[in-house]
Amino acid sequence: MQNELLPSGRQSTFNNRVHWAKSYLNHAQLLISTGRGKIQITQKGRDALNTKEKINKRFLMRYPDFVEFQKRSRVSNKTIDAEEETNETNHTPEEALEENYQNIRKALADELLAKVKSCTPQFFEKLVVELLVAMGYGGSLRDAGQAIGRSGDGGIDGIIKEDRLGLDVVCIQAKRWDDVVGRPIVQAFAGSLDGQRARKGVLISTSRFSKEAIDYVSRIDKKIILIDGEQLAQFMIDYGIGVAEVQKYTVMK
């Protein structure tokens, strides 16, 4: 538990919960700060412990100072009761915010992938170009666009620069499929790299890869990255491809 991180990976769940527990108890006047990094239990706090009841948000609503704090935070009694009923009272504001963010992101990823699957192969090819350039591959958008879709050699859809200087090349194959991509497809792609004297490749699919395909690329000398539909949608969100910012929330510390 102490090593578990919030979804953002920037803070431990344990430290976050301790911080908010101390904050809530302070606002209820059950604890007071006596110096930097020092806290002291008050008589109200001792009385609360003597009740032998579970000290949670519902319990703290008995204290006017905490009620006022909740009002300032725009958290109503109805919200707190709902949290009690859904067993989410242990969630700190950061955890609730990040959980909701992840839910929104997952829904957006599903919507993105559905739209990509409904578009033409030419659109998918353009999408792959924009994404790879946004990720730092292929040089310029023009260079990458000219390199993709010109090979047609043994299942390779294009060859792009690994960086702007062109110190190495990466072979690309993009499959706008619904079916699972199995090992034979991946193995054929790996063999096609030899014809280009390449050692690196990226195989992008709107579906998913079989366990055998994933195991195969982990055991060969060539470096082949498999990007399935779910990863593709996440990369699109991360690099701002096909999405637009609607609202931004900045959490200060």
trRosetta pair geometry for C-beta under 8 A, 3 or more apart (Angstrom, degrees):
i j d omega theta_ij theta_ji phi_ij phi_ji
1 4 5.6 -43 -151 9 33 119
1 13 7.0 -94 -175 81 71 116
1 14 5.7 103 136 -72 85 110
2 12 6.6 9 179 178 49 143
2 14 4.6 -8 -119 -18 54 163
3 12 7.0 -85 -145 -129 16 118
4 12 6.6 99 76 -159 50 78
4 13 4.6 -20 100 20 102 123
4 14 7.0 111 52 -25 86 89
5 8 7.7 -114 155 69 104 57
5 9 5.0 45 141 -123 146 45
5 10 7.5 119 -170 28 115 27
5 11 6.9 132 -152 79 80 33
5 12 5.8 -70 -101 -105 58 48
5 13 6.6 158 -155 -25 9 82
6 9 7.1 -115 76 -33 66 22
6 10 6.8 -37 61 49 110 69
6 11 5.3 18 12 68 121 83
6 12 7.5 136 -14 -178 79 7
6 13 5.8 139 -63 -77 67 71
6 16 6.1 63 -53 -25 123 158
6 94 6.2 -41 -126 134 156 115
6 95 6.4 -127 -124 -93 106 70
6 98 5.7 122 174 19 108 171
7 98 4.6 169 43 162 116 126
7 99 7.4 148 -11 -74 139 50
7 101 7.8 -176 87 73 143 109
7 102 5.7 -99 -159 -59 168 132
8 11 7.1 28 71 21 112 82
8 98 5.9 -107 -30 -116 94 134
11 15 6.1 -116 179 76 92 116
11 16 5.3 97 129 -61 123 108
11 94 7.3 -12 66 145 139 160
12 15 4.5 84 65 11 99 102
12 16 6.6 -165 90 -9 51 87
13 16 5.7 -60 -148 38 30 114
13 17 6.2 25 158 -17 67 108
13 95 7.2 61 -132 -88 92 120
14 17 6.1 -61 -150 37 26 105
14 18 6.4 25 155 -18 64 108
15 18 5.7 -54 -145 37 32 112
15 19 6.3 38 155 -24 65 105
16 19 5.7 -53 -152 31 29 114
16 20 6.6 16 156 -8 64 107
16 92 5.3 -152 145 40 101 159
16 94 5.5 -98 -160 58 133 136
16 95 6.8 133 124 -44 141 96
17 20 6.0 -59 -145 42 33 102
17 21 6.0 38 155 -24 68 107
17 90 7.1 -3 -129 179 129 83
17 92 5.6 -145 -96 -42 58 122
17 95 7.9 20 -73 -29 87 135
18 21 5.7 -53 -143 35 29 113
18 22 6.4 28 157 -17 63 106
19 22 6.1 -62 -156 37 25 108
19 23 6.4 25 150 -20 63 110
19 92 7.6 55 71 -135 93 152
20 23 5.2 -49 -143 36 38 116
20 24 6.2 39 158 -20 68 102
20 92 4.1 170 -4 -126 159 112
20 93 6.8 169 -111 10 139 84
20 94 7.9 -149 -50 12 132 97
21 24 6.0 -55 -149 36 28 108
21 25 6.3 22 156 -13 63 111
22 25 5.9 -60 -144 42 29 108
22 26 6.1 35 155 -24 64 108
22 31 6.5 -75 -152 77 69 157
22 39 6.5 -123 -145 -75 114 162
23 26 5.7 -55 -150 33 27 115
23 27 6.5 23 156 -16 63 106
24 27 5.9 -58 -150 37 31 108
24 28 6.4 20 154 -10 65 110
24 57 7.3 -89 -149 -95 145 72
24 60 6.0 -68 168 -103 108 171
24 66 6.9 45 -171 -132 74 116
25 28 5.7 -59 -145 44 33 107
25 30 4.4 -81 -165 68 85 109
25 31 4.3 51 125 7 112 112
25 45 7.0 52 -173 -107 112 113
25 55 7.9 37 -93 155 102 136
25 60 7.8 -114 -91 -107 48 128
26 29 7.5 30 177 -76 33 30
26 30 7.7 -84 -62 51 20 69
26 31 5.2 -55 -77 76 61 95
26 32 7.0 110 -131 -103 79 34
26 33 6.9 15 -120 -31 126 92
26 39 7.8 -96 -80 -133 100 122
27 60 7.9 59 85 177 96 132
27 65 5.9 -170 164 133 62 97
27 66 5.1 104 117 -104 97 67
27 69 4.0 13 -174 -50 139 166
28 44 7.4 -155 135 129 86 135
28 60 4.7 -100 -81 -151 143 102
28 63 4.2 97 -152 66 87 156
28 65 6.0 148 -127 79 28 102
28 66 3.9 5 -87 -56 82 121
28 69 7.9 -91 -56 20 58 139
29 32 7.3 14 -150 -67 60 90
29 42 6.0 -42 157 43 73 162
29 44 5.4 51 111 47 91 155
29 63 6.5 -166 36 -174 95 139
29 65 5.2 82 -18 42 108 155
29 66 8.0 -121 8 -40 75 87
30 41 7.0 -26 158 -147 70 74
30 42 6.0 -150 -163 41 25 103
30 44 5.2 -109 -101 105 59 100
30 45 3.7 108 -177 -88 76 85
30 48 5.6 -22 -125 10 127 150
30 55 7.9 137 -170 -155 175 142
30 60 7.9 -93 -15 -116 132 96
30 63 7.6 -115 -41 -61 94 164
31 39 5.0 6 179 179 120 119
31 40 6.8 147 -159 74 71 37
31 41 5.9 -46 -103 -103 71 48
31 42 6.5 -160 -95 -6 17 91
31 45 5.9 76 -62 -79 57 145
32 39 6.9 157 80 -157 34 70
32 40 5.5 -23 63 61 84 89
32 42 5.7 82 -15 -60 103 107
33 38 6.8 104 -165 83 64 65
33 39 5.7 -45 -102 -101 53 72
33 40 7.9 134 -124 16 9 79
34 38 4.6 -69 69 116 89 114
34 39 6.7 146 11 -120 86 17
34 40 4.9 56 -30 -14 126 116
35 38 4.1 27 59 38 88 127
41 45 4.0 -131 -166 95 88 143
41 46 6.1 105 140 -53 120 77
41 49 8.0 2 -165 -19 145 132
42 45 4.7 109 50 1 65 101
42 46 7.3 -124 102 -2 41 84
43 46 5.5 -49 -149 34 39 112
43 47 6.3 41 150 -20 66 103
44 47 5.7 -55 -150 37 32 113
44 48 6.3 37 150 -24 64 105
44 63 7.3 78 178 -109 140 130
45 48 5.5 -51 -149 32 32 114
45 49 6.6 33 152 -18 64 102
46 49 5.7 -52 -152 34 34 111
46 50 6.5 35 150 -22 65 106
47 50 5.6 -55 -150 33 33 115
47 51 7.1 45 150 -31 62 95
48 51 6.0 -45 -163 14 36 114
48 53 7.8 -84 -174 56 69 96
48 55 6.0 63 159 -98 121 123
48 59 7.4 101 -155 156 111 124
49 52 7.8 42 164 -66 45 42
49 55 7.9 -33 -84 -44 56 134
53 59 5.9 160 119 -112 121 130
54 59 6.6 -161 96 -39 59 138
55 59 5.0 -115 -134 82 46 152
55 60 7.0 69 -173 -53 80 87
56 59 5.4 102 46 11 55 103
56 60 7.2 -115 108 -4 30 95
56 84 7.4 120 118 -103 139 96
56 89 4.8 26 -172 157 129 143
57 60 5.7 -58 -144 39 33 110
57 61 6.7 47 154 -35 63 97
57 80 4.9 -141 130 -148 127 115
57 83 6.8 29 49 81 147 135
57 84 7.4 -135 65 -63 104 95
57 89 5.6 -145 14 -148 107 105
58 61 5.9 -45 -160 13 32 117
58 80 6.3 157 -77 149 66 115
58 81 7.4 84 -98 -93 106 58
58 84 5.4 45 -49 -81 129 140
58 89 7.4 -54 -11 -117 94 144
59 62 6.4 -38 175 1 47 112
60 63 5.8 -50 -173 27 61 109
60 66 4.5 -122 158 167 100 168
61 66 6.5 -119 -94 102 32 117
61 67 5.9 77 -151 -82 65 90
61 70 7.4 -15 -104 -2 86 156
61 77 6.6 87 -141 -115 148 96
61 80 6.6 146 -59 109 134 165
62 66 8.0 36 55 49 48 128
63 66 4.4 70 78 11 102 109
63 67 6.9 -175 90 -12 51 85
64 67 5.4 -54 -146 36 36 114
64 68 6.3 37 157 -20 68 104
65 68 5.8 -53 -151 35 31 112
65 69 6.5 35 149 -21 63 105
66 69 5.4 -50 -149 35 36 116
66 70 6.4 38 152 -20 66 102
67 70 5.7 -54 -151 35 32 111
67 71 6.5 34 150 -21 64 103
68 71 5.6 -51 -150 33 34 113
68 72 6.5 35 152 -18 65 103
69 72 5.8 -54 -152 35 32 111
69 73 6.4 22 152 -11 65 110
70 73 5.6 -61 -146 45 33 107
70 75 4.6 -85 -166 73 86 99
70 76 7.6 137 146 -90 110 14
70 77 7.9 85 125 -66 146 57
70 80 7.3 -21 -150 -49 148 130
71 74 7.5 34 -180 -77 34 30
71 75 7.8 -98 -69 53 21 60
75 79 5.2 -111 -165 73 74 141
75 80 6.6 81 154 -51 105 92
76 79 4.9 108 57 1 72 98
76 80 7.3 -137 101 -1 44 86
77 80 5.6 -56 -151 38 38 111
77 81 6.2 39 152 -20 70 104
78 81 5.8 -53 -147 36 31 110
78 82 6.4 33 153 -21 64 105
79 82 5.7 -55 -152 34 31 112
79 83 6.5 32 151 -20 64 104
80 83 5.6 -52 -152 33 34 113
80 84 6.6 39 149 -23 65 101
80 89 7.9 54 -163 -111 73 96
81 84 5.5 -50 -153 30 36 114
81 85 6.5 32 153 -17 66 105
82 85 5.8 -57 -150 37 33 109
82 86 6.3 10 159 -1 68 111
83 86 6.2 -69 -143 49 29 95
83 88 4.6 -98 -153 75 80 93
83 89 5.1 114 136 -78 107 65
83 91 7.4 -127 -151 42 119 107
84 87 7.8 26 178 -71 29 32
84 89 5.6 36 -93 -58 56 122
87 90 7.9 -9 165 11 67 99
88 91 4.8 -19 177 4 85 124
88 96 7.3 86 167 -96 123 104
91 95 4.4 -136 -159 92 81 122
91 96 4.8 99 143 -59 126 87
91 99 7.2 -52 -144 1 137 142
92 95 4.8 96 50 7 73 103
92 96 7.1 -141 92 -4 37 87
93 96 5.7 -57 -145 39 32 110
93 97 6.1 33 156 -21 67 108
94 97 5.6 -55 -145 37 30 112
94 98 6.1 22 159 -13 66 109
94 251 7.3 86 -107 -156 92 163
95 98 6.0 -58 -143 41 28 105
95 99 6.1 29 157 -21 65 109
96 99 5.8 -54 -143 36 28 111
96 100 6.3 25 158 -15 63 108
97 100 6.1 -61 -152 39 26 107
97 101 6.2 28 151 -21 64 109
97 249 7.5 -130 -160 104 126 149
97 251 7.4 120 117 -69 168 137
98 101 5.3 -50 -144 36 34 115
98 102 6.3 36 156 -20 66 103
99 102 5.8 -53 -150 35 30 110
99 103 6.6 32 150 -20 63 104
100 103 5.5 -52 -150 34 35 114
100 104 6.4 35 152 -18 66 103
101 104 5.7 -55 -151 36 32 110
101 105 6.2 32 152 -19 66 108
102 105 5.5 -53 -143 39 33 114
102 106 6.2 37 155 -23 65 103
103 106 5.8 -51 -147 32 30 111
103 107 6.6 28 154 -16 62 105
104 107 5.9 -57 -152 37 31 110
104 108 6.3 31 151 -19 65 108
105 108 5.6 -55 -147 37 32 113
105 109 6.3 35 153 -23 66 104
105 234 7.9 52 163 -118 112 78
105 237 6.3 99 -152 179 95 165
106 109 5.7 -51 -148 33 31 113
106 110 6.6 33 153 -19 63 103
107 110 5.8 -53 -152 34 32 112
107 111 6.5 31 151 -17 64 107
108 111 5.7 -57 -149 38 33 111
108 112 6.2 36 153 -23 67 105
108 233 7.9 163 115 171 71 111
108 237 6.3 98 111 -96 126 127
108 243 6.9 50 176 -116 129 129
109 112 5.7 -51 -146 34 31 114
109 113 6.3 28 158 -17 64 107
109 230 6.8 47 159 -149 132 63
109 233 3.8 106 -158 132 83 130
109 234 5.9 5 -114 -66 132 63
109 236 8.0 141 -121 56 72 106
109 237 6.4 -63 -80 -29 85 134
110 113 6.0 -57 -148 37 28 108
110 114 6.4 29 154 -20 63 108
110 233 7.4 67 -50 -172 23 168
111 114 5.8 -56 -150 35 30 112
111 115 6.5 27 155 -17 64 107
112 115 5.9 -63 -155 37 30 107
112 116 6.3 29 153 -20 67 107
112 233 4.5 140 81 -136 123 99
112 236 5.6 174 178 84 151 147
112 237 7.3 -134 -26 -53 160 91
112 242 5.9 108 -138 114 108 133
112 243 7.1 -42 -89 -65 126 102
113 116 5.6 -51 -145 34 34 113
113 117 6.4 34 156 -19 65 106
113 206 6.5 144 -161 -161 89 91
113 229 5.0 77 -142 173 129 108
113 230 7.3 -21 -73 -85 150 41
113 232 7.0 109 -102 80 94 106
113 233 4.6 -57 -53 -65 97 130
114 117 5.9 -56 -151 36 29 111
114 118 6.6 21 154 -16 63 110
115 118 5.8 -62 -149 38 33 108
115 119 6.6 38 153 -31 66 105
115 242 7.6 169 88 -175 134 133
116 119 5.9 -55 -153 22 33 114
116 123 8.0 -162 -143 116 60 109
116 124 6.4 89 -175 -104 90 90
116 127 6.6 167 -128 152 107 178
116 176 7.3 -142 147 -130 88 105
116 206 5.8 -167 112 -117 115 125
116 229 7.8 178 75 -143 133 94
116 232 7.3 -122 84 125 175 131
116 233 7.7 -141 1 -82 138 86
116 242 7.8 -23 -69 -125 99 170
117 176 6.6 157 -124 -174 53 94
117 178 6.9 74 -150 -78 129 88
117 206 5.2 151 -85 161 87 149
117 229 7.8 10 -61 -130 110 132
119 123 3.9 -85 157 80 125 144
119 124 6.1 153 92 -49 108 79
119 127 7.8 103 83 -28 151 135
119 176 7.9 -110 73 -142 77 149
120 123 4.7 103 56 3 77 100
120 124 7.2 -139 99 -3 45 86
121 124 5.5 -54 -149 36 37 114
121 125 6.3 42 152 -24 67 103
121 176 5.9 -151 -104 22 71 138
122 125 5.6 -49 -150 32 32 115
122 126 6.6 33 151 -17 63 104
123 126 5.7 -55 -151 37 34 111
123 127 6.3 39 149 -24 66 106
124 127 5.4 -51 -148 34 33 117
124 128 6.5 38 152 -22 64 101
124 174 6.1 170 138 148 107 130
124 176 4.6 -108 -82 -66 171 128
124 206 7.5 -76 -130 -48 133 123
125 128 5.8 -50 -151 31 31 112
125 129 6.7 33 150 -19 62 104
125 148 5.9 159 -175 140 96 125
125 149 5.5 44 -162 -62 142 123
125 157 7.3 -140 -118 170 102 132
125 174 6.4 161 -98 67 61 150
126 129 5.7 -52 -153 33 34 115
126 130 6.5 30 153 -16 66 106
126 145 7.6 19 -122 -120 69 101
127 130 5.9 -57 -149 38 31 108
127 131 6.2 28 156 -18 66 110
127 236 7.9 -19 -174 -102 110 119
127 241 6.9 112 -158 162 80 127
127 242 7.0 15 -131 -50 110 125
128 131 5.9 -59 -146 38 28 110
128 132 6.2 23 160 -16 65 110
128 148 6.5 158 93 -140 114 152
128 172 6.8 127 157 180 134 137
128 174 4.8 -87 -68 -88 156 147
128 204 5.9 168 -117 58 115 156
129 132 6.2 -61 -147 37 25 105
129 133 6.4 19 159 -14 63 110
129 138 7.0 159 -154 -171 68 168
129 141 6.8 86 149 -155 107 72
129 144 4.9 146 -154 123 89 110
129 145 5.1 60 -161 -86 154 67
129 148 5.2 -124 -79 12 103 153
130 133 6.0 -59 -147 39 28 108
130 134 6.2 29 155 -20 64 110
130 141 7.0 19 -104 -129 63 109
130 241 5.5 141 117 -129 113 121
131 134 5.7 -57 -148 37 30 112
131 135 6.3 23 154 -15 65 109
131 232 7.7 -24 -140 -155 170 79
131 235 6.0 66 -163 126 123 119
131 236 6.4 -60 -103 -89 119 71
131 239 6.3 115 -142 75 68 144
131 241 5.1 -52 -86 -33 79 172
132 135 5.6 -59 -148 40 32 109
132 137 4.4 -65 174 73 91 111
132 138 4.9 85 119 -19 112 130
132 144 6.0 178 87 -156 116 146
132 160 6.4 87 138 77 148 169
132 172 7.5 -57 -71 -99 158 139
132 202 7.6 157 -104 70 120 161
133 136 7.8 92 -178 -39 30 9
133 137 6.7 -98 -84 71 32 58
133 138 4.9 -75 -81 69 74 125
133 139 7.7 -44 -118 75 93 38
133 140 7.2 19 -137 171 127 22
133 141 5.0 38 -131 -88 174 67
133 144 5.1 -141 -65 14 105 157
134 239 4.1 112 132 170 132 130
134 240 7.1 -157 -153 56 146 82
134 241 6.0 -146 6 -56 161 112
135 235 7.1 -19 -73 -168 125 118
135 239 6.1 -67 -65 -88 72 154
136 163 7.3 -14 154 -118 92 70
137 144 7.3 97 115 -104 73 130
137 160 6.0 82 150 116 99 130
137 161 7.1 178 -175 88 66 62
137 162 6.2 -50 -132 -152 92 35
137 163 7.3 -63 -118 -78 53 38
137 170 6.4 -35 -162 35 133 147
138 141 7.8 53 116 -102 122 30
138 143 6.2 162 160 95 75 96
138 144 3.0 32 172 -90 132 118
138 147 6.8 -159 -143 47 93 135
138 160 4.0 -35 -103 -176 80 135
138 161 5.8 117 -132 50 20 77
139 143 3.9 -17 85 71 127 150
139 144 6.2 179 55 -45 77 83
139 160 7.4 -149 12 -174 87 92
139 161 4.7 59 -32 45 101 135
139 163 7.7 72 -72 134 65 30
139 164 5.0 108 -118 -124 67 56
139 166 6.9 2 -65 -60 122 87
140 143 4.6 98 52 6 79 101
140 144 6.9 -153 89 -2 41 86
140 164 7.7 67 -38 -126 66 93
141 144 6.0 -57 -144 41 29 107
141 145 6.0 32 156 -23 64 111
142 145 5.7 -57 -145 36 27 113
142 146 6.5 24 158 -17 63 106
143 146 6.0 -62 -154 36 28 107
143 147 6.3 20 154 -17 65 112
143 160 7.6 108 126 -144 92 88
143 161 6.8 -7 137 8 134 119
144 147 5.7 -61 -146 38 33 110
144 148 6.2 27 160 -18 69 107
144 160 5.1 23 -126 -128 81 129
144 161 7.8 -99 -82 31 78 84
145 148 6.3 -54 -140 35 27 104
146 150 6.9 11 161 -30 56 144
147 150 6.4 -102 -163 28 27 121
147 158 5.1 99 130 -177 73 106
147 159 5.6 -102 -178 76 108 55
147 160 4.6 133 101 -90 147 68
147 161 7.6 -166 -49 -12 168 70
148 157 6.3 10 -163 132 76 93
148 158 3.5 -41 -121 -85 46 168
148 160 6.7 -1 -57 -58 82 111
148 172 6.2 -36 -114 72 91 147
149 157 6.0 -10 -81 175 46 84
149 158 5.6 -3 -9 -68 40 112
150 158 6.2 69 29 -114 73 80
150 159 7.9 -78 67 26 96 82
151 156 4.4 -50 111 105 148 101
151 157 6.4 105 45 136 108 9
151 158 5.6 -177 -3 -94 108 26
151 159 5.7 100 -67 -17 128 94
151 171 7.6 30 -51 -141 173 93
151 196 7.5 -28 -138 -81 135 131
152 156 7.5 -49 13 74 9 70
152 157 7.7 44 -68 -119 46 39
153 156 5.2 -12 65 44 78 110
153 192 6.5 143 114 -162 80 107
153 195 5.8 -143 147 112 126 142
153 196 7.2 133 85 -58 138 100
154 188 7.1 -153 172 167 89 90
154 191 7.0 -110 169 101 137 89
154 192 3.7 177 110 -113 117 105
154 195 5.8 125 16 16 143 150
155 173 5.8 7 151 -114 86 136
155 185 7.8 179 -155 -162 149 72
155 188 5.5 85 4 126 161 109
155 189 5.5 -107 116 -91 130 68
155 192 5.2 -136 59 -49 94 155
156 159 6.8 24 161 -56 128 86
156 171 5.0 -63 -135 -167 119 115
156 172 7.1 92 -167 62 76 47
156 173 6.0 -90 -121 -71 41 93
156 189 7.3 121 -78 -143 69 75
156 192 4.9 -176 -40 145 102 135
156 193 7.7 130 -83 -77 128 50
156 195 7.8 -148 -3 68 139 116
156 196 6.7 103 -96 -31 176 138
156 201 8.0 -101 -115 -128 100 121
157 172 5.4 -70 69 104 94 86
157 173 5.1 127 2 -119 101 46
157 174 5.4 -67 44 21 165 83
158 171 7.5 157 89 -157 44 52
158 172 4.5 -11 65 55 89 116
159 169 5.3 8 180 179 103 124
159 170 7.2 160 -156 78 58 40
159 171 5.5 -27 -102 -102 78 63
159 172 7.0 -167 -80 12 27 85
159 196 6.0 -172 -95 -156 138 148
159 198 7.1 -148 -130 -65 112 148
160 169 7.0 153 80 -156 30 74
160 170 5.6 -23 66 62 81 91
160 172 6.2 38 2 -25 105 124
161 164 6.9 91 117 -105 141 14
161 165 7.5 174 -178 70 133 35
161 166 4.2 -76 -124 -99 123 68
161 167 7.9 83 -167 25 96 49
161 168 7.6 111 -164 75 59 45
161 169 6.4 -58 -107 -107 38 62
161 170 7.6 25 121 17 12 88
162 166 7.7 114 34 -135 68 29
162 167 6.5 -66 60 65 111 77
162 168 4.1 8 7 76 139 92
162 169 6.4 -134 -27 -93 88 10
162 170 5.2 111 -84 -29 78 104
162 200 6.8 50 -88 74 122 153
163 166 7.1 -122 71 -37 66 23
163 167 5.9 7 45 23 114 99
163 168 7.4 59 10 38 89 81
166 169 7.4 12 -161 -73 76 77
168 199 7.9 -59 -164 48 120 98
168 200 6.6 59 148 19 123 134
169 196 7.0 -111 104 149 138 119
169 198 5.3 -86 89 -110 103 112
169 200 7.4 172 96 56 48 100
170 198 7.2 129 -121 -167 20 132
170 200 4.8 -55 -111 108 76 109
170 201 6.4 149 -171 -104 71 30
170 202 6.0 30 165 -6 119 101
171 189 7.7 171 116 -180 124 90
171 192 6.9 176 168 108 157 102
171 193 5.4 -149 16 -104 149 82
171 196 5.8 137 -78 54 122 154
171 198 5.0 137 -28 91 108 160
171 200 7.1 158 19 95 75 55
171 201 4.2 -26 67 -108 94 94
171 202 7.5 179 87 26 50 61
172 201 7.2 -177 -73 -158 27 73
172 202 5.5 -10 -112 65 70 94
172 204 7.4 -7 -164 6 90 106
173 189 5.2 -100 3 -124 155 127
173 192 8.0 94 -59 63 129 148
173 201 7.1 18 3 179 97 115
173 202 7.6 -175 32 94 62 53
173 203 4.8 -7 66 -117 103 77
173 204 7.2 178 91 28 53 66
174 203 8.0 -179 -79 -160 33 46
174 204 4.8 -10 -114 67 74 104
174 205 7.7 169 -161 -78 46 42
175 181 6.3 120 74 -89 153 129
175 185 7.5 13 -59 175 161 145
175 203 7.4 9 3 -179 108 88
175 204 7.1 174 27 92 65 54
175 205 4.5 -10 68 -109 101 85
175 206 7.2 -129 105 13 63 76
175 207 7.5 -48 110 21 107 99
176 205 7.9 -178 -82 -151 20 54
176 206 5.1 35 -141 -2 53 130
177 181 6.5 121 63 -63 150 93
177 205 5.6 -29 39 -159 106 103
177 206 6.0 166 48 52 49 87
177 207 4.6 -56 97 -8 91 122
178 206 7.4 -27 -75 96 45 105
178 207 5.6 115 -168 -84 15 117
179 207 6.0 -49 73 -95 27 173
180 207 5.9 -142 -92 141 32 130
180 208 5.8 -30 -120 75 78 79
180 209 7.0 108 -170 -139 80 15
180 210 5.3 82 157 -61 121 85
181 185 5.2 -92 -167 68 88 144
181 186 6.7 99 145 -47 105 94
181 203 7.4 180 152 146 158 126
181 205 4.9 -129 -25 -80 140 166
181 207 6.1 145 -21 75 88 113
181 208 7.2 -155 23 101 85 31
181 209 4.9 -39 70 -105 99 67
181 210 6.8 -137 87 -5 47 81
181 213 6.0 60 112 -85 82 174
181 226 7.9 -172 86 -150 134 118
182 185 5.9 106 62 10 61 98
182 186 7.4 -127 114 3 37 97
182 209 7.9 150 -87 -159 20 63
182 210 4.7 23 -114 3 62 139
182 212 6.5 14 -163 69 78 116
182 213 5.7 -173 -175 -52 27 114
183 186 5.6 -65 -146 44 37 108
183 187 5.6 37 159 -24 75 109
183 210 6.4 -76 -31 70 74 123
183 212 4.2 -66 -44 122 123 108
183 213 4.6 -154 -79 -79 55 64
183 215 8.0 -33 -93 58 118 88
183 216 5.0 124 -135 -31 102 146
184 187 5.7 -56 -140 38 28 111
184 188 6.3 29 159 -20 64 105
185 188 5.9 -55 -150 34 28 110
185 189 6.6 29 151 -19 62 106
185 203 7.9 133 130 -164 101 146
185 213 7.3 -10 60 -112 90 130
186 189 5.6 -53 -152 35 33 114
186 190 6.5 37 150 -22 65 103
186 203 6.3 -139 -115 27 81 172
186 209 7.1 59 -59 -145 134 120
186 213 4.4 126 -6 -150 146 99
186 216 5.8 134 100 79 130 136
186 217 6.2 -87 172 -52 134 104
186 224 7.1 131 -169 132 98 152
186 226 7.1 -24 -114 -89 127 121
187 190 5.6 -49 -150 32 34 114
187 191 6.6 35 151 -18 64 104
187 216 6.2 -79 -71 175 89 153
188 191 5.7 -54 -151 36 34 112
188 192 6.5 40 149 -27 64 103
189 192 5.5 -51 -152 28 34 116
189 193 7.3 48 149 -32 60 92
189 201 6.2 168 151 147 107 155
189 203 5.5 57 146 -83 172 127
189 224 7.1 114 109 -138 115 142
190 193 6.0 -40 -166 9 37 116
190 201 7.1 -154 -99 35 52 147
190 216 7.8 -129 -23 141 149 114
190 217 7.5 -167 -74 -102 126 79
190 220 6.1 -7 -152 135 149 171
190 222 5.5 161 -149 55 95 146
190 224 6.0 -78 -91 -47 92 150
191 194 6.1 -39 -174 12 48 113
192 195 5.7 -46 -166 26 52 114
192 196 7.2 30 146 -3 72 105
193 196 6.0 -71 -159 47 42 100
193 198 4.5 -103 -163 76 87 92
193 199 6.8 110 161 -93 132 18
193 200 7.7 159 -141 48 136 21
193 201 5.4 -108 -82 -45 123 127
193 222 5.7 116 71 -137 161 150
193 224 7.9 -126 -44 -78 146 107
194 197 7.3 27 -171 -79 37 37
194 198 8.0 -105 -60 44 16 65
198 201 6.7 98 122 -61 125 87
199 221 7.7 -66 -152 126 101 89
199 222 5.4 -154 -165 -128 58 76
199 223 6.3 49 139 21 83 89
200 222 7.1 -175 -81 -175 29 83
200 223 4.8 -14 -110 73 78 102
200 224 7.4 167 -159 -80 44 47
201 222 6.8 18 11 157 104 122
201 223 7.5 158 27 93 60 58
201 224 4.6 -8 67 -114 96 85
201 225 7.4 -164 98 28 51 67
202 224 7.4 173 -84 -160 27 61
202 225 4.9 -14 -113 64 76 101
202 227 6.6 15 -175 -3 97 114
203 224 6.4 21 -4 179 106 107
203 225 7.3 179 27 87 65 51
203 226 5.4 -17 68 -111 100 66
203 227 7.2 177 87 27 48 72
204 227 4.5 -14 -111 68 75 112
204 232 6.2 97 -163 -92 104 120
205 208 7.1 -164 99 -58 123 10
205 209 6.8 131 39 -59 141 83
205 226 7.6 -13 13 -168 106 86
205 227 7.2 161 26 87 61 61
205 228 5.8 -22 70 -125 95 53
205 229 6.5 -63 112 -46 69 75
205 232 7.8 -142 74 -34 37 135
206 229 4.5 52 -177 -96 43 106
206 232 6.7 -70 -105 45 54 158
207 228 6.8 -68 103 -156 40 90
207 229 5.7 39 -70 -27 7 120
208 228 4.5 31 -118 -150 58 137
208 229 6.4 -71 -59 18 67 96
208 230 7.4 23 -91 0 99 102
209 213 4.4 -115 -179 85 103 132
209 214 5.4 122 113 -53 121 88
209 226 5.0 -5 -34 174 160 144
209 228 5.7 -121 -5 -78 87 110
210 213 4.6 101 56 2 79 101
210 214 7.2 -147 95 -2 44 85
211 214 5.8 -56 -150 38 33 110
211 215 6.1 33 153 -19 67 108
212 215 5.7 -55 -144 39 30 111
212 216 6.3 39 153 -29 64 104
213 216 5.6 -50 -149 27 30 116
213 217 7.0 21 159 -12 63 102
213 226 6.9 116 134 -104 109 156
214 217 6.5 -58 -153 35 30 102
214 218 6.7 27 152 -19 62 111
214 226 6.4 -112 -101 45 73 155
215 218 5.8 -63 -155 35 33 113
215 219 6.7 16 156 -12 67 115
216 219 6.3 -78 -157 39 29 102
216 220 6.7 19 159 -22 69 112
217 220 6.2 -56 -138 29 36 108
217 224 4.6 -107 -138 73 119 108
217 225 8.0 148 167 -83 149 16
217 226 6.1 175 16 -27 163 113
220 224 7.3 22 68 11 124 114
227 231 4.8 -127 -157 95 73 124
227 232 5.5 101 149 -67 107 81
227 235 7.1 -18 -156 -9 132 146
228 231 5.3 91 52 16 67 102
228 232 6.8 -118 105 -11 33 94
229 232 5.4 -53 -145 33 30 117
229 233 6.5 29 159 -17 65 103
230 233 6.0 -55 -153 34 30 108
230 234 6.6 27 151 -16 63 108
231 234 5.6 -57 -148 39 35 112
231 235 6.2 37 154 -20 68 105
232 235 5.8 -55 -149 36 28 110
232 236 6.5 33 151 -23 63 105
233 236 5.5 -51 -150 31 33 116
233 237 6.7 32 152 -17 64 102
234 237 5.8 -54 -153 35 34 110
234 238 6.3 34 151 -20 67 108
235 238 5.5 -54 -143 38 33 113
235 239 6.0 1 167 8 69 113
235 241 7.6 2 121 34 77 124
236 239 6.7 -72 -138 53 21 88
236 240 8.0 -107 170 70 52 9
236 241 4.4 -95 -144 72 74 97
236 242 5.2 -17 -176 43 125 114
236 243 6.5 120 140 -15 91 109
237 240 7.8 30 -176 -69 25 33
237 243 5.7 45 -113 -8 60 160
240 243 6.1 -115 -145 64 45 92
245 248 6.4 2 -177 -53 124 99
